[in-house]
Structures are given as structure tokens and as C-alpha cells.
Amino acid sequence: MAHRLDLVRAQVERLASISDVIFVHVDMDVLDPTEVPGHPLTVPNGPTSKELAVALAEMFKEPKVAALGIASTPANERDPDRLSLTAAYNLVKGALIGVRGRSIS
């Protein structure tokens, strides 16, 4: 996982060097299908929401990363056990952890 975080960090640094603001968008179908059981477009071997939250925490340490969009979250009868909602909350928590980890200059 450390190598992947190095890759994430490098890309965020690259984007920050050429952008004023970075918007991070996540479609929920990227996640492990067990976390979005009501989604019709899941793919095998996606990260768990907690794994992606770690990457989001790394991204949101960068002050230019200013917004998070989460789309395509199954709800209601498509997610009766609220697994997708919990997964979305995990992603938001990851972003918040990153914001809290920003260095103040």
C-alpha cells in the first residue's frame, strides 16, 4: 500500500503544480462489489471504501484539493442494509482526515 500512496502523492503534487484547485470525483462502482451490492455496474477487485479512504486522506493533505464528489451511490431498496451509504461515509471520513493533516503555513 505504501507504494500506491507514493504514486497518489506524486500525482497530486503534479496536479497541484499545474492547477489552482483540484476536485476529486469518485463513482461508487469503483469499490469492492460487496460494498455497493445494489449497483448495476460493479467491477471485480475494486478497493474497499477503507482502502480508498486512505488514498483520499493522502490526496486531501494537499491544500489545493478542495472538493470531493461521490456519485452513483445505491440507496433505498437497492441498498436496504445501507452498505453503500456506509462506504460513502468512509470516503468522506478519509477526505476529512486528510484535511486535518494539512500543514499550516
VENPE-V289190 format. One record per run of one state. SS is the DSSP state (H for helix, E for strand, C for the rest). FROM is the first residue (numbers start at 1). LEN is the number of residues. If there is no record, write none. Layout:
# VENPE-V289190
SS | FROM | LEN
SS | FROM | LEN
This chain:
# VENPE-V289190
C | 1 | 1
H | 2 | 17
C | 19 | 3
E | 22 | 6
H | 28 | 3
C | 31 | 2
H | 33 | 3
C | 36 | 13
H | 49 | 11
C | 60 | 5
E | 65 | 7
C | 72 | 4
H | 76 | 4
C | 80 | 3
H | 83 | 18
C | 101 | 5
